[in-house]
Structures are given as C-alpha cells and as structure tokens.
C-alpha cells in the first residue's frame, strides 16, 4: 500500500475520493500522481462510459497505443471473406 491507496490485483488501486469544484475541476490525489509520474502541464485524455463512469488516461501513452494498433492493422493482410 502506497500512502492511503489500497492495492488491488493487476496494478489496480483504490486511490481515494475527490470532490468536483464549482468550475468542474478535481484534484488528482498525490499518491496517484506520484505512482503514474504525472506532472503539472501533462495532458490527460478523458474517457466516458455512461454505465461505468469517467477514466483519465495519459494522452501520450494513449496515442502511442493507438499508433501501435493502427500499425498492426496496416500490416495485417485483408481477409476478403470478412472485409466488405
């Protein structure tokens, strides 16, 4: 356990709770910022699932992941039976 975080399986943590301010802002808990190496000025991608809620993802890591997925798709030969 790091600080007040509760460690779960597979690199998952319960970090704590945050309150939404008047301008819709939240403060990411210090333990979470430290664990992820987040710094002031970093850009986070906001993902929303109506049933599951909001997730914040490091934008740079997400872009690298997306580029990797696209590269694999470009390298994979098209299957005429499944491609329209």
Buried (B, 14 or more C-beta within 10 A) or exposed (E): EEEEBEEEEEEEBEBBEEEEEEEEEEEBBEBBBEBBEBEEEEEBEEEEEEEEEEEBEBEEEBEEEEEEEEEEEEEEEEEEEEEE
